[in-house]
Amino acid sequence: MRSRADFVAATVRPEIRELSAYAVARAAGMIKLDAMENPFALPQEIRSKVAAVVADVAVNRYPDGAAEALKRSLRSALGIEDSWGLVVGNGSDELIQIIVSALARPGATLLAPEPSFVMYKLCALIAGMRYVGVPHTERVAIALPATPVEHAAEVDRFAVVGEGTIALVAAADATIEPAASLDIGTPLFTVTADGGELHEVDVARLTAIGALLAAAESVGAAERMLSDACSYAAERRQFGRTIGSYQALRHILADMYVRRASAWSTVLYAAAALDDGLPDALRTAAITKAYVARAAREVGHGALQVFGGIAFTEEHQAHRFLRRIIVREQQFGDAAHHERELGRALAVSAMERA
């Protein structure tokens, strides 16, 4: 007959058996920031208010599982957008456990600074994840799946953008592999490299310039699609008349012209604002990127309506310009990204003025 110890050894994983109890240090007379403890009792006025609230809680019923009322209060107090998901838990213990459980899989590793909350290590080991503690004194770089790089096979060096710095990496020191691309005119590659020569730069300004260059090319592609659509509408005949004489197509072409003209004006102003160092230059660049992303695509869709089925053939160039517009739309943040950032910045500014 097996002993109780043998039964436990055969049933419970070794790494779990090696865990020690969650020790809580004595906090007499101390303010413990890591455990949110202090030696000061709540004032009587607050105690009375808490007691009044607790007295009205229906303890005989399950609480709101989705915590919708709490989430609404958090969104209102902190200016959180409705499109952002919120996860609430009973203390940080439960939140850490939820996150670890969602990410745990064979071979996964949980990386956490040390000293830190012991629940990171406990939850990782219980979930079967590898745990790595990193001292606060160490600097750690985490390699994530790289964003595809355009025309990577034709350059001599790569600029890897960080927080306030860029690392210049020689192409000879990098691993370059082809990647899928929506636009055959912009071949993409994944680039993997370590190290590099660090330089301090204004990353925000650099990103804004990249966004404006992408927006400018989108406007150029939209301009070509508008020009080709106008020429086609003046030549293509249907029911004895050129299709450009029909009011419905005239409205489409007029809307396309307005979108193209306003998009280009926006790019020119944003570029001038950056060049002159205006206070709101970065915000203007973000607004431009968001507007052009939508306006150029609308011009492209309008052109497809004017061309009809011919624009969907491989031989016609309309779809190639539309592909270029879509590729540039996704670079340096799409419209939704910049609109979220602008909304967040405006909300913070309004709260500071209140």
Secondary structure, 3 states (H helix, E strand, C coil): CCCHHHHHHHHCCHHHHCCCCCCCCCCCCCCECCCCECCCCCCHHHHHHHHHHHHCCCCCCCCCCCCHHHHHHHHHHHCCCCCCCCCCCCHHHHHHHHHHHHHCCCCCEEEEEECCCCHHHHHHHHCCCEEEEEECCCCCCCCCCCCCEECHHHCCEEEEECCCEEEEEEHHHCEEEEECCCCCCCCEEEEECCCCEEEECCHHHHHHHHHHHHHHHHHHHHHHHHHHHHHHHHHCEECCEEHHHCHHHHHHHHHHHHHHHHHHHHHHHHHHHHHHCCCCHHHHHHHHHHHHHHHHHHHHHHHHHHHHHHHHCCCCCHHHHHHHHHHHHHCCCCHHHHHHHHHHHHHHHHHHHC
